[in-house]
Amino acid sequence: MSELRLFVTVTERESEDILERLSFCFGEEDYAIGTTEIDEKADRWEASIYMMLAEEDEVHQRFREVLQDAYPSLPIEREVLPDIDWIAKSLEGLKPVRAGRFLVHGSHDRDKVKAGDLAIEIDAGQAFGTGHHGTTAGCLEVIASVMRARSPRNALDLGTGSGVLAIAVRKLRNIPVLATDIDPVATRVARENARLNGVVSGLDFVTAPGFHSPAFSTHGPFDLIIANILARPLIKMAPQLVTHLAPGGDVILSGILASQRWKVIAAYSGAGLGHVRTIWRNGWVTIHLRHGC
Ligand SMILES: C[S@@+](CC[C@H](N)C(=O)[O-])C[C@H]1O[C@@H](n2cnc3c(N)ncnc32)[C@H](O)[C@@H]1O
């Protein structure tokens, strides 16, 4: 059965407000809700809610009620999402992926890199992170926007997997990056990927569960922390993660299903971080938070 997206096109500030209103109305129900930047210069954003086609009438009616007070004449648009072609999907792993300014590709696709692309070469292997998963792609997109707007002096990639996110940070800015993973195979693969991508110096790989290593104090506190793990461990480690964050620092979290995002945001608000934005990719969300905002 087909899926549908109902959305409104507004400014960034309005999209955040509408996201709040939608979550208040739809609460713990199983609808994915999200905001997406459409045009940075024109400050055009979409606030969307996703549902099955059969639920459209009821959700549309409730969406209209949500908008009634503050945005009575805002048109609600609709988009029917394509049914997933599982055969094509199984071939996706072979294709390069674009996210923000990055093109993540396998070694067989070097010729697909165009001038202006920030290319990261990762072959599917023993560690997670080829760019195809919604969480990796979401992190890459937010990393690109944070690096555009801010000037972090160092970064931590917690749960580095293939090393793709740490490599992305180094491709954008020549700052020291600590990349850690609980899995020693991942740190070995990530180190090898960094070498393949020509970003060896300033990038340290350490095997450690959570924050259990002296490396965090030696390299931190960090202006930017990226952690693509899962909602439950992220919630648990919120207080500890924040102690390794520099004042005013940015945090990018992923590995979170759309329905879990409020619990994650609440845990990090409780630890002193403000929500900057949430982006949605294939049912997964990536959350950008900032200390003291
Ligand atoms: C979803 S993958 C993310 C990989 C890569 N950063 C990306 O975005 O594609 C999560 C990674 O976190 C690691 N991991 C899971 N729990 C961890 C923990 N408590 N401490 C450190 N790493 C952890 C896993 O071994 C895995 O490599």
The ligand as an ORCA input file, in Angstrom:
! r2SCAN-3c Opt
* xyz 0 1
  C      25.064      2.812     12.807
  S      26.766      2.529     12.851
  C      27.365      4.126     12.356
  C      28.609      4.077     11.534
  C      29.013      5.404     10.898
  N      29.347      6.384     11.911
  C      27.918      5.951     10.002
  O      27.332      6.987     10.308
  O      27.632      5.320      8.976
  C      27.061      2.497     14.592
  C      28.473      2.185     14.989
  O      28.561      2.441     16.387
  C      29.289      1.420     17.025
  N      28.828      1.393     18.431
  C      27.677      0.877     18.911
  N      27.604      1.079     20.248
  C      28.724      1.741     20.613
  C      29.232      2.235     21.846
  N      28.560      2.081     22.991
  N      30.415      2.872     21.855
  C      31.119      3.042     20.704
  N      30.693      2.581     19.506
  C      29.508      1.950     19.453
  C      29.001      0.175     16.215
  O      30.020     -0.777     16.356
  C      28.886      0.743     14.798
  O      30.121      0.668     14.121
*
